Amino acid sequence: MIDLSKALRTSATVPVQAHWEPIENTANNLHWATEEKFNQSKAQWHEPVDMAWEEWLELFNPGPAHPLKSYSTTDFQVFLPPSTANVGDVWDLDSKRILPFLRQFHPGVTQKAAKACLRAMSPEYADIVFRIHARFILNASIGAYLRPAQFTGHLVINRNSGTIRQFTLSLPRRNSNVDMGAFRSRDIGFVPRMELCSFSEAQLKSIAWEAAITAEEVEKKFQNAFYKFFEIEWTAIEDAVERAKALNRPIHAVLLFGVLDDESC
């Protein structure tokens, strides 16, 4: 067990790049509505809408608010455990202190929940993995929002120098990773890249970790921490059918569009 709560001791600046690529592969093409359809939505809205079609086309693909921003090393203390921790421990992150990082993407961000896990330790380094659930209000007057599936990231710190070796925060690159809406219509789509990253000092493969858990183990810990339904003992459909026959009971099937552990579904 180790105390990392004050591990970042310097006032050095940390430049962070932001990347936000345009949406691809939506289900209903909401973000790329024709001018005629957009005008129909405006006319049916409950109050006047001061927005041109050209502005609408840019609404869901604004790009990062700050492509490059400098932080103080101490700003990253929000990701550290509040007290002593072992490898594999999970803790809550302070929502208000997380928001400045997400505002590098867009000023209209709201944050729902965030947790971190100590993934690995060595005599010199510590690797902290975190997961953040957030929502971006793009235009409140028409109910326009973008909700990423999740943000995941790493903070690797040098325990000896009290500095940051690497910082990343990104939207997982998988199909259907954002939910969006406006004018009471909803859609789901794919953003190829939405990421914050520091200028990496070196490849992390060179670090010899003394204690570590795998990325899969971290993901499992986050799933259990965020979602109560992971406590359910799920049964394969084939076994459920056989059990229903044996008990002479019906099966109540629920069909979901998307997965339960994804904030964009």
VOPAGU-2260 file (C-alpha; in pm, 1 decimal, decimal comma):
REM VOPAGU-2260
SITE   aa  ch    i         X         Y         Z
SITE  MET   A    0       0,0       0,0       0,0
SITE  ILE   A    1     133,3     342,8     -95,9
SITE  ASP   A    2      27,6     705,6     -59,8
SITE  LEU   A    3      18,5     879,2    -400,9
SITE  SER   A    4    -206,6    1168,0    -295,7
SITE  LYS   A    5      84,7    1414,3    -307,8
SITE  ALA   A    6     296,1    1244,1    -573,0
SITE  LEU   A    7     279,8    1537,4    -818,1
SITE  ARG   A    8     494,5    1802,8    -655,3
SITE  THR   A    9     624,6    2027,9    -933,4
SITE  SER   A   10     469,9    2336,2   -1093,2
SITE  ALA   A   11     593,7    2244,8   -1441,5
SITE  THR   A   12     351,8    2302,3   -1729,4
SITE  VAL   A   13     215,6    2007,4   -1926,4
SITE  PRO   A   14     103,9    2085,7   -2284,6
SITE  VAL   A   15    -191,4    1871,8   -2394,5
SITE  GLN   A   16    -314,5    1828,8   -2752,1
SITE  ALA   A   17    -682,2    1781,6   -2836,4
SITE  HIS   A   18    -817,0    1592,5   -3139,0
SITE  TRP   A   19   -1183,5    1571,6   -3242,7
SITE  GLU   A   20   -1260,0    1422,1   -3582,8
SITE  PRO   A   21   -1600,3    1452,6   -3759,8
SITE  ILE   A   22   -1881,9    1205,4   -3699,3
SITE  GLU   A   23   -1913,4     907,5   -3934,2
SITE  ASN   A   24   -2164,8     627,9   -3991,4
SITE  THR   A   25   -2472,8     756,2   -3810,0
SITE  ALA   A   26   -2796,5     557,9   -3804,9
SITE  ASN   A   27   -3032,5     840,6   -3904,9
SITE  ASN   A   28   -2800,9    1110,4   -4042,0
SITE  LEU   A   29   -2926,9    1363,4   -3785,5
SITE  HIS   A   30   -2609,0    1571,7   -3791,6
SITE  TRP   A   31   -2621,9    1605,3   -4172,1
SITE  ALA   A   32   -2992,9    1681,7   -4220,1
SITE  THR   A   33   -3096,7    1850,6   -4543,8
SITE  GLU   A   34   -3181,8    2218,9   -4537,6
SITE  GLU   A   35   -3548,0    2131,8   -4592,7
SITE  LYS   A   36   -3558,5    1890,4   -4299,1
SITE  PHE   A   37   -3372,5    2135,3   -4077,3
SITE  ASN   A   38   -3618,4    2412,8   -4158,1
SITE  GLN   A   39   -3908,1    2178,0   -4079,2
SITE  SER   A   40   -3755,6    2102,4   -3738,5
SITE  LYS   A   41   -3710,0    2474,0   -3673,6
SITE  ALA   A   42   -4071,1    2549,1   -3766,7
SITE  GLN   A   43   -4204,0    2276,5   -3536,6
SITE  TRP   A   44   -3989,4    2377,9   -3238,4
SITE  HIS   A   45   -4170,7    2536,7   -2943,0
SITE  GLU   A   46   -3976,3    2863,9   -2965,6
SITE  PRO   A   47   -3795,8    3064,4   -3237,0
SITE  VAL   A   48   -3458,0    2920,9   -3341,3
SITE  ASP   A   49   -3181,4    3163,7   -3430,4
SITE  MET   A   50   -2964,5    2926,5   -3632,5
SITE  ALA   A   51   -2883,6    2894,1   -4001,3
SITE  TRP   A   52   -2856,1    2559,3   -4178,8
SITE  GLU   A   53   -2481,7    2614,8   -4228,4
SITE  GLU   A   54   -2441,2    2649,8   -3850,6
SITE  TRP   A   55   -2638,6    2328,6   -3801,6
SITE  LEU   A   56   -2397,9    2136,2   -4024,1
SITE  GLU   A   57   -2110,2    2239,6   -3796,7
SITE  LEU   A   58   -2295,6    2187,6   -3467,8
SITE  PHE   A   59   -2204,4    1823,0   -3408,6
SITE  ASN   A   60   -1853,1    1853,8   -3553,6
SITE  PRO   A   61   -1710,5    2164,5   -3387,6
SITE  GLY   A   62   -1357,4    2035,0   -3337,6
SITE  PRO   A   63   -1176,6    2095,5   -3008,0
SITE  ALA   A   64   -1227,6    2430,7   -2836,8
SITE  HIS   A   65    -854,8    2437,2   -2754,2
SITE  PRO   A   66    -636,6    2225,7   -2986,7
SITE  LEU   A   67    -341,5    2289,8   -2754,0
SITE  LYS   A   68    -364,4    2383,7   -2388,2
SITE  SER   A   69    -111,5    2394,1   -2106,0
SITE  TYR   A   70    -189,4    2262,6   -1759,2
SITE  SER   A   71       5,5    2274,4   -1437,2
SITE  THR   A   72     137,4    1942,6   -1311,1
SITE  THR   A   73     -69,0    1995,0    -996,5
SITE  ASP   A   74    -389,2    2007,5   -1207,6
SITE  PHE   A   75    -349,6    1633,0   -1256,5
SITE  GLN   A   76    -371,2    1564,4    -883,4
SITE  VAL   A   77    -744,9    1514,6    -938,6
SITE  PHE   A   78    -662,9    1168,6   -1079,3
SITE  LEU   A   79    -462,3    1056,7    -774,4
SITE  PRO   A   80    -608,6     843,9    -493,5
SITE  PRO   A   81    -720,4    1052,2    -193,6
SITE  SER   A   82    -529,3     826,8      46,1
SITE  THR   A   83    -319,6     511,7      39,5
SITE  ALA   A   84    -394,7     257,2    -233,3
SITE  ASN   A   85    -295,9     -85,8    -356,3
SITE  VAL   A   86    -269,9    -199,4    -717,4
SITE  GLY   A   87    -626,1    -277,9    -827,2
SITE  ASP   A   88    -796,7     -29,6    -594,3
SITE  VAL   A   89   -1072,8     190,5    -744,6
SITE  TRP   A   90   -1174,8     537,3    -622,8
SITE  ASP   A   91   -1410,8     819,6    -722,8
SITE  LEU   A   92   -1283,0    1132,6    -897,0
SITE  ASP   A   93   -1397,2    1487,6    -817,0
SITE  SER   A   94   -1638,9    1589,5   -1094,2
SITE  LYS   A   95   -1572,6    1963,1   -1070,8
SITE  ARG   A   96   -1196,6    1917,8   -1102,1
SITE  ILE   A   97   -1235,2    1685,6   -1402,8
SITE  LEU   A   98   -1439,2    1936,0   -1607,8
SITE  PRO   A   99   -1148,2    2172,1   -1698,7
SITE  PHE   A  100    -986,8    1887,9   -1894,2
SITE  LEU   A  101   -1307,6    1806,5   -2082,4
SITE  ARG   A  102   -1366,3    2175,9   -2160,7
SITE  GLN   A  103   -1064,7    2151,7   -2388,2
SITE  PHE   A  104   -1310,1    1971,6   -2618,3
SITE  HIS   A  105   -1615,6    2193,6   -2562,9
SITE  PRO   A  106   -1726,0    2449,3   -2298,2
SITE  GLY   A  107   -2072,2    2292,5   -2269,0
SITE  VAL   A  108   -1956,5    1972,9   -2101,8
SITE  THR   A  109   -2133,6    1821,8   -1803,5
SITE  GLN   A  110   -1989,7    1525,1   -1619,5
SITE  LYS   A  111   -2188,8    1235,9   -1475,6
SITE  ALA   A  112   -1936,9    1011,4   -1303,4
SITE  ALA   A  113   -1566,8     931,9   -1301,0
SITE  LYS   A  114   -1351,4     665,6   -1138,2
SITE  ALA   A  115    -984,8     572,7   -1138,5
SITE  CYS   A  116    -783,6     258,1   -1069,8
SITE  LEU   A  117    -419,8     202,7    -977,6
SITE  ARG   A  118    -317,8     -38,6   -1253,4
SITE  ALA   A  119      56,3     -77,5   -1196,5
SITE  MET   A  120     346,5      24,0    -973,9
SITE  SER   A  121     723,9      21,1    -994,4
SITE  PRO   A  122     983,6     182,6    -765,9
SITE  GLU   A  123     986,8     482,6   -1001,1
SITE  TYR   A  124     646,9     494,7   -1173,5
SITE  ALA   A  125     273,6     455,1   -1113,8
SITE  ASP   A  126      11,0     393,7   -1383,6
SITE  ILE   A  127    -340,3     518,4   -1307,6
SITE  VAL   A  128    -626,1     428,1   -1542,6
SITE  PHE   A  129    -951,1     623,7   -1533,0
SITE  ARG   A  130   -1296,5     618,0   -1689,3
SITE  ILE   A  131   -1520,9     923,8   -1726,8
SITE  HIS   A  132   -1886,8     954,2   -1829,8
SITE  ALA   A  133   -1970,1    1295,8   -1976,5
SITE  ARG   A  134   -2225,0    1482,0   -2187,1
SITE  PHE   A  135   -2172,5    1786,3   -2409,9
SITE  ILE   A  136   -2451,3    2044,6   -2440,9
SITE  LEU   A  137   -2390,9    2180,7   -2791,4
SITE  ASN   A  138   -2690,7    2415,7   -2804,8
SITE  ALA   A  139   -2932,4    2427,0   -2512,4
SITE  SER   A  140   -3201,4    2621,6   -2699,9
SITE  ILE   A  141   -3275,8    2325,2   -2931,1
SITE  GLY   A  142   -3176,2    2047,7   -2690,9
SITE  ALA   A  143   -2864,9    1960,9   -2892,6
SITE  TYR   A  144   -2623,4    1730,0   -2713,1
SITE  LEU   A  145   -2348,3    1475,5   -2775,2
SITE  ARG   A  146   -2293,5    1189,5   -2529,2
SITE  PRO   A  147   -1979,8     977,3   -2574,2
SITE  ALA   A  148   -1987,8     611,8   -2474,3
SITE  GLN   A  149   -1710,2     684,4   -2223,2
SITE  PHE   A  150   -1368,4     839,5   -2197,2
SITE  THR   A  151   -1083,1     619,5   -2080,7
SITE  GLY   A  152    -728,5     724,7   -2011,6
SITE  HIS   A  153    -393,0     677,2   -1844,3
SITE  LEU   A  154    -187,7     896,3   -1616,5
SITE  VAL   A  155     166,6     768,6   -1571,6
SITE  ILE   A  156     361,2     958,6   -1307,2
SITE  ASN   A  157     726,8     958,7   -1208,9
SITE  ARG   A  158     717,6     908,5    -834,3
SITE  ASN   A  159    1077,8    1021,4    -785,3
SITE  SER   A  160    1058,8    1353,3    -969,6
SITE  GLY   A  161     689,8    1423,7    -905,8
SITE  THR   A  162     628,1    1475,3   -1278,0
SITE  ILE   A  163     401,0    1336,3   -1548,7
SITE  ARG   A  164     544,2    1088,7   -1795,1
SITE  GLN   A  165     226,6    1037,7   -1999,8
SITE  PHE   A  166    -137,0    1149,4   -2003,9
SITE  THR   A  167    -408,0    1028,7   -2241,6
SITE  LEU   A  168    -786,2    1060,2   -2241,8
SITE  SER   A  169    -983,6     923,6   -2534,6
SITE  LEU   A  170   -1313,7     796,0   -2668,6
SITE  PRO   A  171   -1284,2     421,3   -2741,0
SITE  ARG   A  172   -1250,1     369,7   -3114,7
SITE  ARG   A  173   -1538,5     136,5   -3186,1
SITE  ASN   A  174   -1849,4     163,0   -3400,7
SITE  SER   A  175   -2145,4     352,4   -3250,9
SITE  ASN   A  176   -1951,4     530,7   -2977,7
SITE  VAL   A  177   -2159,2     851,5   -2947,1
SITE  ASP   A  178   -2524,7     930,6   -2887,5
SITE  MET   A  179   -2659,7    1266,3   -3009,9
SITE  GLY   A  180   -2983,2    1455,5   -3018,9
SITE  ALA   A  181   -3157,3    1781,8   -3112,3
SITE  PHE   A  182   -3515,9    1898,3   -3171,4
SITE  ARG   A  183   -3626,0    1591,6   -2968,0
SITE  SER   A  184   -3472,9    1361,3   -3231,6
SITE  ARG   A  185   -3195,0    1118,5   -3148,5
SITE  ASP   A  186   -2922,4     939,2   -3338,0
SITE  ILE   A  187   -2618,8     724,5   -3274,2
SITE  GLY   A  188   -2291,2     734,6   -3461,9
SITE  PHE   A  189   -1917,6     689,0   -3474,1
SITE  VAL   A  190   -1643,4     943,8   -3400,4
SITE  PRO   A  191   -1308,9     805,3   -3524,5
SITE  ARG   A  192   -1100,4    1010,5   -3281,9
SITE  MET   A  193   -1177,1    1225,7   -2977,7
SITE  GLU   A  194    -867,1    1244,5   -2763,2
SITE  LEU   A  195    -649,8    1448,2   -2528,5
SITE  CYS   A  196    -283,2    1353,2   -2509,3
SITE  SER   A  197      37,6    1492,2   -2365,3
SITE  PHE   A  198     367,0    1495,2   -2549,7
SITE  SER   A  199     486,2    1152,3   -2439,5
SITE  GLU   A  200     828,5    1129,6   -2279,8
SITE  ALA   A  201     897,9     774,1   -2396,7
SITE  GLN   A  202     738,6     439,7   -2466,9
SITE  LEU   A  203     594,4     278,1   -2154,5
SITE  LYS   A  204     707,8     -68,5   -2263,5
SITE  SER   A  205    1047,5      10,1   -2113,4
SITE  ILE   A  206     903,3      29,7   -1760,5
SITE  ALA   A  207     945,3    -285,2   -1550,4
SITE  TRP   A  208     633,8    -297,5   -1333,7
SITE  GLU   A  209     671,1    -476,3    -999,6
SITE  ALA   A  210     296,3    -510,2    -941,7
SITE  ALA   A  211      28,9    -479,8   -1210,1
SITE  ILE   A  212    -310,8    -595,0   -1330,8
SITE  THR   A  213    -418,0    -626,3   -1694,2
SITE  ALA   A  214    -630,2    -379,4   -1889,9
SITE  GLU   A  215    -906,7    -641,9   -1895,4
SITE  GLU   A  216    -899,6    -666,6   -1516,4
SITE  VAL   A  217    -922,1    -287,2   -1487,9
SITE  GLU   A  218   -1220,3    -282,3   -1723,8
SITE  LYS   A  219   -1394,8    -546,7   -1513,3
SITE  LYS   A  220   -1337,3    -341,7   -1198,3
SITE  PHE   A  221   -1485,6     -32,0   -1363,8
SITE  GLN   A  222   -1786,4    -228,7   -1486,1
SITE  ASN   A  223   -1859,4    -352,2   -1134,6
SITE  ALA   A  224   -1806,4      -3,3    -988,4
SITE  PHE   A  225   -2029,1     179,6   -1240,0
SITE  TYR   A  226   -2307,7     -71,4   -1302,6
SITE  LYS   A  227   -2501,1    -275,1   -1046,8
SITE  PHE   A  228   -2630,2    -513,9   -1314,1
SITE  PHE   A  229   -2282,7    -668,4   -1341,1
SITE  GLU   A  230   -2361,6    -835,8   -1007,9
SITE  ILE   A  231   -2627,5   -1042,8   -1185,3
SITE  GLU   A  232   -2531,6   -1402,8   -1257,9
SITE  TRP   A  233   -2616,6   -1421,2   -1626,2
SITE  THR   A  234   -2725,4   -1748,3   -1785,8
SITE  ALA   A  235   -2656,8   -1847,4   -2145,4
SITE  ILE   A  236   -2974,2   -1855,0   -2359,4
SITE  GLU   A  237   -2934,1   -2228,3   -2425,4
SITE  ASP   A  238   -2923,7   -2299,6   -2050,5
SITE  ALA   A  239   -3218,2   -2065,0   -1989,3
SITE  VAL   A  240   -3429,5   -2253,7   -2245,4
SITE  GLU   A  241   -3353,0   -2588,2   -2082,4
SITE  ARG   A  242   -3428,2   -2449,6   -1736,5
SITE  ALA   A  243   -3758,6   -2299,3   -1856,4
SITE  LYS   A  244   -3860,8   -2638,4   -1994,2
SITE  ALA   A  245   -3768,3   -2813,6   -1671,8
SITE  LEU   A  246   -3961,4   -2563,8   -1458,0
SITE  ASN   A  247   -4247,4   -2527,7   -1707,1
SITE  ARG   A  248   -4202,3   -2151,1   -1697,8
SITE  PRO   A  249   -4204,9   -1897,2   -1983,2
SITE  ILE   A  250   -3907,3   -1685,9   -2083,4
SITE  HIS   A  251   -3953,4   -1309,5   -2076,8
SITE  ALA   A  252   -3716,0   -1173,5   -2342,4
SITE  VAL   A  253   -3606,3    -807,4   -2359,4
SITE  LEU   A  254   -3434,6    -685,9   -2676,3
SITE  LEU   A  255   -3189,1    -398,4   -2631,0
SITE  PHE   A  256   -3053,6    -161,7   -2895,5
SITE  GLY   A  257   -2695,1    -140,3   -2779,9
SITE  VAL   A  258   -2511,5    -261,4   -2472,2
SITE  LEU   A  259   -2583,6    -180,9   -2109,7
SITE  ASP   A  260   -2232,5     -70,7   -2011,1
SITE  ASP   A  261   -2211,3     200,8   -2278,0
SITE  GLU   A  262   -2330,7     555,4   -2201,9
SITE  SER   A  263   -2406,7     621,4   -2570,2
SITE  CYS   A  264   -2669,9     344,6   -2588,3
